C-alpha cells in the first residue's frame, strides 16, 4: 500500500483528536500546491488518505496541522505545525502521525 496517511493524538489527554484540520502540500512547486485538505474523525484519522495510493509519487511534501484552532486555549504554544518530509520510494506507504498537546508536538514515520 502506497500513499500518505496521518493521525493525530492529544498526549495531554491520551486520546485521538477529532475535528483537527490537516492540509497536504506538494513542496516541489512554487508556490507550494495544496493537494488535499481534511479533518480528523473520532479516531484521530482522516476518512481518506491524504494522498491515495493511485496518486503516489516521489517528492517533497508538507503536512500542516491546525493545532491552535483545535486546542483554543490562550496559552497554546503552536499555531499551525508544518511537517516536511520526502517520499523517496512511491511504492512505500508514508504514515506521518502528530502527537501534540497545547504546549508541545512531535512526529515520526509510522506504519
N, C-alpha and C positions, 0 to 999 in steps of 0.2 A: 504494500500500500504506500503510495507516494503522496505528496501534497504537504500542506501546512495546517496544523491544528493548534489549539491552545486551550487552557482552562485557567481559572483564577481562584485562589484560596485566600480567605481572610485568616491570617495566622494569629491575630489577636483573639478571635473567637473560635478558631479551629473548625471552620466550615466553608463551603463553597460560597462564592459571591454571585448573586443573581442580579441581573439588570445592568451590569457594567458595559459601557460602550467600548468596543475594540475596533481599530482600523488596521488594515494591512496595506502597506505602500511598497511599490516597486522603486527601489532606490537607484536603479540603473537608468532612469530617465531624469531629465531636468526640465521643469521641476519634478520631484517625485510624484508618481502616479498612484492615486488611490485605486486599489484593486477590489477591496471588499470592506464593508462595514457591517458589524453585527453587535448584538447584545447577548450577554451570557444568560443561560437558562437557570433553573433552580439547582442544577448540578454544577454550576460554575463553568459550563462549557457552551460553545456556540452550537446551534442546531445543525449547522452545516460547516464543513471545513472552511477555513479562511482562504485556502487555495485548494480546490479539488484535485484529485489525482490526475484527472484528464487534462488539467492545465499546468501540471508540474513542470518546472523548468529550473535551470541553474540561474544564479544571480544573487544580488544583494537586496534584502528586504528589511522592512521595519514594521514591527507591530507597535501600535500606540494604544496604551491602556489609560482610560479616563478615570484615574484613581480619585482625584479630588471631588469630581461630580458624584461619585459613589458614596464616599465617606461623609461629605458635607459637614465637617467639623471645622471650627475656626483655627485649630492648630494643626491641620493636615499638612504633612511635610511636602509631598509631591503633588503636582498638578496632573500633567499627562506624562506617563512613563513611557519613553521610547526604548524599544529593544531592537537593535540592529543585528542582523545575522546574515550569514552567507549559506546558500544552498549549493553545495559543491557537487552533489550527486542527485539528479532529479528523480532517480528510481527509488530513493530512500524517502521515508516519511520523516518530517521535521515537526516534532511536537514541542512547543515553546510555552511552558506554563509561567504564570506570575504568582509569586507568593507575596502578599502585601498586608499592611496594616495602615492606619492613618500616619504612622511615623517611619515606616521602612518598606523596602521591597527587594526582591531577589528573583532570579530566574535560573534556568538550566535547560539543557536539551533533554527532554523526556523521551518516552517510548510510546 
